[in-house]
Amino acid sequence: MAPRTKKTKSPSPPVSSEPLPTPAVTSTPLRMSYRIARGEVGVLSFEPYKSLLLPLWRFRTVPIATASSLDLKAAFDSYISRGDFVGADMARKFIQMGYTRARRYANHKGGKKYDRSERVVEREGGGRKELPRSEGHEGMEEKAKAAEVFRLVWRECAADQRYVEMRKAFQKEQKEWDKTQKGVKAEAEEEIKEEVKTELGIKVEDSAD
């Protein structure tokens, strides 16, 4: 009987433009609801980009991290070339998260960074207590190298001049959009107040009769 060979996962093929429609979000209110925020905040919640990009995100080994970072960078470049800043920024967030998550597994055995059973009362508003970093565990070096793979690609995205310019343009557009929405909200609230006043006036007159 021939010995069984161990199956290995092959790296995913380079991302194509087919599953990455641009703009994936055509609704202006929805697009303006996207927030660049800090780090990778919102990376696992803003659709449809989350579902489009999540399958490309992996960091278990250096070869897997390399293939994943290249796929996500291709998606980043594709979105940039088609003028879709939100898609590009989401790809950047996934690449950044590849670094932070791989780094977490390099620093902590099993990737568990916080002690969920304790609250840190000294910190304003409380928080989670970070566990001590591992001095050495299986896979530590592999994850550290995988993190470095993502870090280099992440820095490349952040320094991309097209991305920098699109980011500024998006922030400017969003700022103006937020102003108009505040005006609309204020106008709507004022109309409600007037309706309430009118209703109260009618009630007062009715009660006087």
BALORO-899411 format. One line per field, with one value per residue: residue number from 1; x, z, y of N, C-alpha, C, O in turn. Coordinates in steps of 0.05 Angstrom, whole numbers, plus 32768, in hexadecimal, padded with zeros to 4 digits. Layout:
BEGIN
num <- NUM,...;
nxx <- X,...;
nzz <- Z,...;
nyy <- Y,...;
caxx <- X,...;
cazz <- Z,...;
cayy <- Y,...;
cxx <- X,...;
czz <- Z,...;
cyy <- Y,...;
oxx <- X,...;
ozz <- Z,...;
oyy <- Y,...;
***
This chain:
BEGIN
num <- 1,2,3,4,5,6,7,8,9,10,11,12,13,14,15,16,17,18,19,20,21,22,23,24,25,26,27,28,29,30,31,32,33,34,35,36,37,38,39,40,41,42,43,44,45,46,47,48,49,50,51,52,53,54,55,56,57,58,59,60,61,62,63,64,65,66,67,68,69,70,71,72,73,74,75,76,77,78,79,80,81,82,83,84,85,86,87,88,89,90,91,92,93,94,95,96,97,98,99,100,101,102,103,104,105,106,107,108,109,110,111,112,113,114,115,116,117,118,119,120,121,122,123,124,125,126,127,128,129,130,131,132,133,134,135,136,137,138,139,140,141,142,143,144,145,146,147,148,149,150,151,152,153,154,155,156,157,158,159,160,161,162,163,164,165,166,167,168,169,170,171,172,173,174,175,176,177,178,179,180,181,182,183,184,185,186,187,188,189,190,191,192,193,194,195,196,197,198,199,200,201,202,203,204,205,206,207,208,209;
nxx <- 8011,800D,802D,800A,8006,8012,7FE3,7FE9,7FD8,7FCE,7FE5,7FB6,7F9B,7FB0,7F8B,7F53,7F32,7EFE,7EDF,7EDD,7EB9,7EB5,7E9D,7E95,7E71,7E3C,7E19,7E16,7E0B,7E17,7E4D,7E64,7E5C,7E85,7EBE,7F00,7F1D,7F43,7F7E,7F6A,7F34,7EF1,7EFA,7EE5,7EAF,7E9A,7E74,7E6E,7EA3,7EBE,7EAC,7EC0,7EF7,7F08,7F0F,7F41,7F65,7F97,7FC6,7FE5,8016,8058,805B,8024,8013,8030,8019,7FE5,7FEC,7FFE,7FD1,7FAB,7FC5,7FC3,7F8C,7F87,7FA4,7F84,7F54,7F66,7F76,7F45,7F2D,7F12,7F11,7EFE,7EFD,7F34,7F49,7F32,7F4C,7F7F,7F78,7F6F,7FA0,7FC0,7FA9,7FBA,7FEF,7FEB,7FCD,7FED,801A,8007,8000,8034,8048,8029,8018,7FEB,7FD0,7FB4,7FAB,7F95,7F7E,7F42,7F25,7F30,7F2A,7F47,7F4A,7F67,7F6F,7F51,7F0D,7F10,7F25,7F47,7F75,7FB7,7FD7,8015,804D,8061,809D,80B1,8096,8077,8075,807D,80A7,809A,8068,807A,8099,8072,8053,8076,8077,8044,8048,806D,8051,8024,803A,804B,801A,8005,8028,801F,8017,7FE9,7FC2,7FC7,7FB7,7F83,7F6D,7F6E,7F4B,7F1C,7F12,7F0A,7EDC,7EB9,7EB7,7E9C,7E6C,7E59,7E4F,7E23,7DFE,7DF7,7DDD,7DAE,7D9A,7D94,7D6D,7D43,7D3A,7D29,7CF9,7CDC,7CD8,7CB9,7C8A,7C7C,7C74,7C48,7C23,7C1E,7C0A,7BD8,7BC1,7BBF,7B9B,7B6E,7B65,7B59,7B28;
nzz <- 8000,7FEE,800D,8030,8019,8035,8031,8019,8020,7FE9,7FD3,7FCB,7F8C,7F67,7F74,7F4C,7F23,7F1F,7F4E,7F6A,7F68,7F52,7F5C,7F98,7FBB,7FAC,7FC0,7FD7,800C,802A,801C,8031,8065,8074,809D,80A4,80D3,8109,8101,80F2,80FA,80F0,80C6,80C5,80C0,809A,8062,801A,8019,8042,803D,800A,800E,803B,8031,801A,8041,8069,8097,80AC,80A0,8087,804D,8041,8057,8035,8002,800E,801C,7FEC,7FCB,7FE5,7FDE,7FA7,7FA2,7FBC,7F99,7F6C,7F7C,7F85,7F52,7F39,7F52,7F83,7FC1,7FF3,7FED,7FE5,8015,8038,8027,8036,806D,8078,806A,8090,80BE,80B6,80C5,80FB,8114,8109,8123,8157,8161,815F,818C,81B5,81CD,81AB,819B,81C0,81DB,8204,8248,8254,8281,82A6,82B8,82AB,82D8,82E2,82B2,828D,8287,8289,8270,824C,8267,8251,8240,8256,8229,8201,820C,81EB,81BC,8197,8152,8157,813E,8108,8104,8110,80E4,80BD,80CC,80C1,8089,807C,8093,8073,8042,8053,8062,8030,8016,8036,8029,7FF4,7FC2,7FA4,7FC4,7FF2,7FDE,7FCE,7FFF,801A,7FFA,8001,8038,8038,8018,8038,8066,8054,8045,8077,808E,8070,807E,80B3,80B1,8097,80BE,80E8,80D3,80CD,8102,8115,80FA,8111,8145,813C,812B,815A,817B,8161,8167,819E,81A6,818E,81B0,81DF,81D2,81C8,81FA,8215,8201;
nyy <- 7FE8,802B,8061,8095,80D6,8116,8148,8189,81CD,81F5,8235,826B,827F,82BA,82F5,8309,833A,832C,8318,8347,8377,83BB,83FC,83D7,83E7,840D,8431,8472,8485,8456,844E,847C,8471,8452,844C,8460,845D,8441,841A,83D9,83DD,83CC,83AA,8376,837D,83A1,839C,8394,8385,836A,8334,832A,832E,8312,82D9,82D9,82E1,82C8,82AB,8281,8266,8279,8273,8272,82A4,82C5,82BB,82CC,8302,8316,830D,832E,835F,8363,8369,839A,83BC,83B6,83CD,8401,8410,8414,843D,8435,8444,8432,83F9,83F1,8403,83DF,83B0,83BE,83BF,8388,8374,838E,8377,8343,8347,8359,832F,8301,8311,8311,82DA,82CD,82E5,82D0,8292,826A,8296,82B4,82F0,830F,830D,82F7,82F1,8317,835C,839B,83C9,83F6,8410,8444,843F,8409,83C8,8393,8364,835C,8320,8302,8303,82CC,82A7,8283,8257,8222,822F,8264,8281,827A,8295,82C8,82D4,82D1,82FD,8326,8323,8336,8369,8385,8389,83A4,83D6,83E6,83EF,8418,8441,844A,8479,8484,846E,848E,84C0,84B5,84A8,84D9,84F6,84D9,84E0,8517,851B,84FD,851C,8549,8531,851E,854F,8561,853B,8544,8574,8564,8542,8565,8587,8563,8557,8588,858F,8567,857B,85A8,8590,8576,85A2,85B9,8591,858F,85C2,85BD,8598,85B5,85DF,85C0,85AC,85DA,85E7;
caxx <- 8000,801D,802A,7FF9,8014,8004,7FD9,7FF1,7FC7,7FDB,7FDD,7FA0,7FA4,7FAE,7F6F,7F4C,7F1F,7EE3,7ECF,7EE1,7EAC,7EBC,7E9E,7E84,7E5B,7E33,7E09,7E26,7E09,7E25,7E69,7E6B,7E5A,7E9E,7ED1,7F1C,7F21,7F5F,7F87,7F59,7F19,7EDC,7F02,7ED4,7E93,7E90,7E6E,7E74,7EBF,7EC6,7EA8,7ED0,7F14,7F0F,7F19,7F5D,7F75,7FA1,7FE1,7FEE,8033,8064,8051,8007,8013,803B,8004,7FCE,7FF3,7FFF,7FB5,7F9F,7FD2,7FB7,7F71,7F8C,7FAC,7F6D,7F41,7F72,7F76,7F2A,7F23,7F02,7F21,7EF5,7F08,7F51,7F4F,7F2B,7F62,7F95,7F72,7F73,7FBD,7FC9,7FA0,7FCB,8006,7FE5,7FC5,8004,802C,7FFB,8006,8051,804C,8019,8011,7FCE,7FC5,7FA3,7FB9,7F89,7F71,7F26,7F18,7F36,7F27,7F5B,7F3C,7F78,7F6C,7F38,7EF8,7F15,7F32,7F51,7F91,7FC6,7FE6,8032,8055,806F,80BA,80B7,8082,8076,8069,8082,80B8,808A,8055,8088,80A1,8059,804C,8088,806E,802D,8050,8079,803C,8013,8049,804B,7FFF,8002,8039,8017,800F,7FCD,7FB1,7FC9,7FA7,7F67,7F65,7F69,7F33,7F05,7F0E,7EFE,7EC0,7EA9,7EB3,7E86,7E54,7E51,7E43,7E08,7DEC,7DF1,7DC9,7D95,7D90,7D8B,7D54,7D2E,7D34,7D1A,7CDE,7CCE,7CD2,7CA3,7C73,7C75,7C69,7C2E,7C12,7C19,7BF8,7BBC,7BB7,7BB9,7B83,7B58,7B5F,7B4D,7B0C;
cazz <- 8000,7FEB,8024,802B,8019,8044,8020,8021,8015,7FD5,7FD6,7FBB,7F73,7F69,7F72,7F33,7F26,7F1D,7F66,7F77,7F59,7F5A,7F79,7FA4,7FC8,7F99,7FCF,7FE3,802A,8035,8018,8044,8080,807A,80AC,80A3,80EF,8112,80FC,80E1,8105,80DC,80B1,80C5,80C1,8084,804B,8013,8018,8055,8031,7FF2,8015,8051,8027,8011,8059,8078,80A1,80BC,809B,8076,8031,8040,805B,801D,7FEE,8017,801A,7FCF,7FC2,7FF0,7FD1,7F8C,7FA5,7FC3,7F80,7F5A,7F85,7F81,7F35,7F31,7F61,7F99,7FD9,8008,7FE8,7FE9,8032,8045,8021,8047,8088,807A,806A,80AB,80D1,80B3,80D5,8118,811E,8108,8139,8170,8164,8164,81A7,81C9,81C5,81A5,8192,81D4,81E4,821C,825C,8253,829B,82B7,82AE,82B5,82E3,82E2,8299,828B,827A,828B,8259,824F,8270,823E,824B,8251,820F,8202,8207,81D5,81B9,817C,813E,815D,8129,80EF,8105,8110,80C8,80AE,80D3,80B2,806D,807A,809A,805C,802F,805F,8060,8014,8011,8044,801C,7FD8,7FBE,7F9B,7FDC,8003,7FD2,7FCF,801B,8020,7FEB,800E,8051,8032,800F,804F,8077,8048,8047,8092,8093,8064,808C,80CC,80AA,8092,80D7,80F8,80C7,80D4,811F,8118,80F0,8126,815B,8134,812B,8176,8185,8155,8173,81BA,81A4,8189,81C8,81F3,81C9,81CC,8217,821E,81FA;
cayy <- 8000,8043,8073,80AC,80EF,812B,815D,81A5,81E2,8205,8251,8272,828D,82D7,8300,8315,8350,8321,8318,8360,838D,83D6,83FB,83C2,83F6,8422,8444,8487,8485,843F,8452,8491,8466,8444,845C,8457,8456,843C,83FF,83C9,83DF,83CA,8398,835E,8385,83B2,838C,8378,8381,8355,8319,8327,832D,82FF,82BF,82DC,82E7,82B1,82B1,826B,8262,828E,8272,827A,82C1,82D2,82B9,82DC,831E,831D,830E,8346,8376,8364,8375,83B6,83C9,83B5,83E1,841B,8416,841A,8454,842C,8447,8421,83DF,83F1,8406,83C6,839E,83C6,83B6,836B,8370,8396,8363,832C,834D,8359,8314,82EF,831A,8308,82BE,82CB,82EE,82C1,8276,8266,82AF,82C0,8307,831B,82FC,82FF,82ED,832E,8377,83AD,83DF,840E,841E,8454,8430,83EC,83BC,8377,8361,834D,830A,8304,82F8,82B2,82A9,8270,8243,8217,8240,8280,828D,8279,82AB,82E2,82D8,82D7,8318,8338,8323,8349,8384,8392,838F,83B9,83EF,83ED,83F9,8432,8455,844D,8494,8484,8469,84A6,84D5,84AC,84AA,84F5,84FD,84CC,84EE,8531,8516,84F3,8532,8559,8521,851F,8569,8562,8529,8551,8588,8556,8538,857C,8590,8550,855A,85A1,858A,8557,858D,85B9,857F,8571,85BB,85BC,857D,8598,85D9,85B3,858B,85CA,85EB,85AD,85A9,85F3,85E7;
cxx <- 8012,8018,801A,800A,8004,7FFC,7FE1,7FDF,7FD7,7FD3,7FC7,7FAA,7FA1,7F92,7F6B,7F37,7F02,7ED3,7ED1,7ED4,7EB3,7EA9,7E8C,7E6D,7E54,7E22,7E1B,7E24,7E18,7E44,7E73,7E6A,7E74,7EB1,7EED,7F24,7F3F,7F66,7F74,7F3C,7F05,7EE2,7EF0,7EB6,7E88,7E8D,7E6A,7E92,7EC9,7EC3,7EB9,7EEE,7F1B,7F1A,7F37,7F70,7F7D,7FBE,7FEF,800C,803D,805B,8034,8004,801C,8026,7FED,7FD5,7FF5,7FE3,7FA7,7FAB,7FC8,7F9B,7F74,7F92,7F94,7F59,7F4C,7F70,7F5A,7F1C,7F11,7F12,7F18,7EFF,7F25,7F58,7F47,7F41,7F7A,7F91,7F76,7F91,7FC9,7FC1,7FB0,7FE4,8000,7FDD,7FDD,8018,8021,8001,8024,8057,803F,8012,7FF3,7FC1,7FB4,7FB3,7FAF,7F7D,7F54,7F18,7F1D,7F31,7F3C,7F4E,7F4C,7F74,7F51,7F24,7EFC,7F23,7F3A,7F6E,7FA0,7FD7,8004,8039,8065,808D,80C3,80A2,8082,8068,806F,8092,80A9,8076,8062,8090,8088,8050,805D,8081,8058,8036,805C,8065,802A,8020,8049,8030,7FFD,8012,8031,800B,7FF2,7FBA,7FB0,7FB6,7F89,7F5C,7F5D,7F4F,7F1A,7EFF,7F01,7EE1,7EAF,7EA3,7E9C,7E6B,7E48,7E44,7E27,7DF5,7DE4,7DDB,7DAE,7D89,7D85,7D70,7D3D,7D26,7D23,7CFD,7CCE,7CC6,7CBA,7C89,7C69,7C68,7C4C,7C1A,7C0A,7C06,7BDB,7BB0,7BAF,7B9F,7B6B,7B51,7B52,7B30,7AFC;
czz <- 8000,8003,801D,802C,8026,8030,802B,8012,8001,7FD9,7FC3,7FA2,7F77,7F65,7F57,7F37,7F26,7F37,7F76,7F68,7F64,7F4D,7F84,7FB2,7FB6,7FA8,7FDD,8001,8037,8033,802C,8061,8088,8088,80AB,80BF,80F4,810C,80E9,80EC,80EE,80C6,80AF,80C6,80A9,806A,8032,8013,802A,8049,8018,7FF9,802A,8047,801F,8029,8068,8081,80B0,80B9,808A,8059,802E,8044,8042,8007,7FF5,8014,7FFD,7FC3,7FCB,7FE4,7FB5,7F8D,7FAB,7FA9,7F6D,7F62,7F80,7F64,7F2B,7F42,7F78,7FB3,7FEF,8005,7FED,8007,8041,803F,8032,8064,808C,807A,8085,80C0,80CE,80C4,80F3,8123,811E,811F,8154,8175,8168,8181,81BD,81BE,81C2,819C,81A7,81E1,81FF,822E,825E,826E,82AD,82A8,82BA,82BF,82E3,82C8,8298,827B,827B,8272,825F,8256,825B,824C,8245,8236,8213,81FD,81F1,81D4,819C,8169,8141,8147,810E,80EE,8104,80F3,80B7,80B3,80C3,8094,806A,8080,8083,8047,8039,805C,8043,800C,801D,8036,7FFF,7FD4,7FB5,7FB2,7FEE,7FF8,7FD3,7FEC,8023,8012,7FF8,8028,804D,802A,8026,8062,806E,804A,8063,809A,8089,8074,80A7,80C8,80A5,80AC,80E8,80EE,80CE,80F1,8124,810F,8104,813D,8155,8134,8148,8182,817B,8163,818F,81BA,81A0,81A2,81DD,81EC,81CE,81E9,8222,8218,820E;
cyy <- 8019,8055,808C,80C5,8105,8141,8179,81B9,81F3,8222,8258,8281,82AB,82E1,830C,832B,8345,8321,8333,8376,83A8,83EA,83E5,83CF,840D,8437,8458,8487,846E,8443,8467,8487,8457,8457,8450,844D,8450,841F,83F0,83C8,83DE,83B6,837F,8365,8394,83A1,839E,8371,836B,8339,8314,8322,8319,82E5,82C1,82DE,82CE,82B7,829A,8265,8278,828C,827A,8298,82D0,82D2,82CC,82FA,8328,831F,8328,8360,8379,8371,8393,83C6,83CB,83CB,83FD,8423,841D,842F,844D,842D,8435,8404,83DD,83F3,83EC,83B1,83A4,83BD,8398,8365,8377,8382,8349,832F,834B,833E,8301,82F7,8311,82EB,82BA,82D2,82DD,82A6,8274,8280,82BE,82D7,8312,8306,8306,82FD,8305,8348,8389,83C6,83F9,841E,842C,8444,8412,83E2,83A0,8377,8351,8338,830E,82F8,82DE,82B6,8296,825B,8239,8229,825D,828E,828E,8291,82C6,82E8,82DF,82F4,832C,833A,8337,8365,8393,839A,83A5,83D5,83F9,83FA,8415,8448,845A,8469,8497,8480,8481,84BC,84CE,84AE,84C6,84FE,84F2,84DA,8509,852F,850E,850A,8544,854B,8521,8539,856B,8551,8535,8566,857B,854C,854F,8587,857E,8553,8573,859E,857A,8568,859E,85A9,857A,858A,85BF,85AA,8585,85B0,85D1,85A7,859F,85D8,85D9,85AB,85C2,85F4,85D6;
oxx <- 8023,8002,801C,801B,7FEC,800C,7FE0,7FD7,7FEC,7FBC,7FC5,7FBF,7F92,7F83,7F7D,7F2D,7EF0,7EBC,7EC7,7EE2,7EB6,7EA6,7E76,7E57,7E64,7E1E,7E2C,7E38,7E25,7E52,7E89,7E75,7E78,7EB3,7EF0,7F31,7F50,7F56,7F6F,7F2D,7F07,7ED2,7EED,7EA6,7E70,7EA1,7E63,7E99,7EDB,7ED6,7EC0,7EFB,7F32,7F2C,7F44,7F89,7F6C,7FCC,8002,801A,802E,8054,802D,7FF5,8012,8022,7FE2,7FC4,7FEE,7FDD,7F9A,7F9D,7FC4,7F94,7F65,7F86,7F91,7F4F,7F3D,7F69,7F57,7F04,7F01,7F1F,7F29,7F08,7F2F,7F6A,7F55,7F47,7F87,7FA3,7F80,7F9A,7FDA,7FD1,7FB4,7FEE,800E,7FE5,7FE0,8023,8031,8007,802C,806A,8048,8007,7FE4,7FA9,7FA6,7FC5,7FBF,7F74,7F4F,7F02,7F10,7F32,7F42,7F46,7F41,7F77,7F3D,7F28,7EEC,7F2B,7F35,7F7E,7F98,7FE4,800B,802D,8073,8095,80D9,809B,808D,8052,8066,808B,80AC,8074,8058,808F,8089,8047,8053,8083,8058,802B,8056,8066,8022,8013,8048,802F,7FF3,800A,803D,7FF7,7FE4,7FA6,7F9B,7FA8,7F79,7F44,7F49,7F3F,7F06,7EE7,7EF0,7ED0,7E98,7E8E,7E8B,7E57,7E30,7E30,7E15,7DDD,7DCE,7DC9,7D9A,7D71,7D70,7D5E,7D27,7D0E,7D11,7CEB,7CB7,7CB1,7CA9,7C74,7C51,7C54,7C3A,7C03,7BF3,7BF5,7BC9,7B99,7B9B,7B8F,7B56,7B39,7B43,7B20,7AE4;
ozz <- 8011,800C,8006,803E,8023,8021,8043,7FFB,8008,7FE0,7FAD,7FA3,7F88,7F55,7F4C,7F4E,7F2D,7F37,7F8C,7F5D,7F7C,7F35,7F7A,7FB4,7FB2,7F9D,7FEC,800F,804C,8045,8038,8073,80A0,8081,80B0,80C2,80E6,8111,80D2,80E6,80DA,80B4,8099,80CD,80A3,805F,8035,800D,8023,804B,8012,7FEB,802A,8053,801D,8025,8074,8073,80BF,80CD,807F,804D,801B,8036,803C,7FFA,7FE3,800A,7FF7,7FB3,7FBC,7FE0,7FAB,7F7C,7FA0,7FA5,7F5F,7F51,7F78,7F5E,7F17,7F40,7F81,7FBA,7FFD,8018,7FF9,8010,8054,8051,803C,8071,80A0,8089,8090,80D2,80E2,80D0,8102,8139,8131,812C,8166,818C,8174,818E,81D3,81A8,81D3,8197,81A0,81F0,820F,8226,8269,8271,82C2,8290,82D2,82AF,82E4,82C9,82A2,8264,826F,8261,8274,824D,8254,8260,8232,822E,8227,81EC,81E6,81E8,818A,816E,8131,813E,80FF,80DA,80F8,80EA,80A5,80A1,80BA,8088,8057,8074,807E,803C,802A,8055,803D,7FFD,800F,8038,7FF2,7FE1,7FBC,7FB4,7FF8,8008,7FD9,7FF0,802F,801E,7FFA,802D,805D,8033,8029,806E,807D,804F,8067,80A9,8096,8076,80B1,80D8,80AE,80B0,80F5,80FD,80D4,80F8,8135,811C,8109,8148,8166,813D,814D,8190,818A,8169,8198,81CB,81AB,81A8,81EC,81FE,81D7,81F0,8235,8227,820B;
oyy <- 801C,8059,8096,80C9,8106,814C,817E,81B5,81FE,8228,824E,828E,82B4,82D6,8319,832D,8354,832B,8335,8387,83AC,83E9,83E2,83C3,8420,844D,8451,8489,8471,843D,8464,8494,8451,846E,8438,8438,8459,840C,83F9,83B5,83EC,83B1,8374,8353,8393,8398,83B6,835B,835B,8329,82FE,8313,830F,82DA,82AC,82DD,82C1,82C6,829E,8260,8288,82A0,8287,82A5,82E5,82E7,82D9,8309,833F,8331,8335,8374,8390,8380,83A3,83DB,83DF,83D9,840F,843A,842B,8434,845E,841A,8429,83F8,83CA,83E5,83E5,83A1,8392,83B5,838F,8353,8369,837C,833B,831C,833D,8337,82F1,82E5,830B,82E3,82A6,82C8,82DC,82A4,827A,8280,82D1,82D3,831C,82F1,831B,8307,8307,834A,8386,83D7,840F,8437,8422,843C,8403,83F1,8395,8387,833B,833D,831B,82E4,82DB,82C6,8298,824F,8247,8233,826E,82A3,82A2,829E,82D9,82FF,82EF,8301,8341,834F,8348,8378,83AA,83B0,83B7,83E8,8411,840D,8428,845F,846B,8471,84A9,848E,8489,84C8,84E0,84B4,84CB,850D,84FF,84DF,8511,853E,8517,850B,854C,8557,8524,853A,8575,8558,8531,856A,8586,854F,854C,858E,8587,8551,8573,85A8,857F,8565,85A2,85B3,857A,8589,85C6,85B1,8582,85B2,85DC,85AB,859C,85DD,85E2,85AA,85C1,8600,85D3;
***
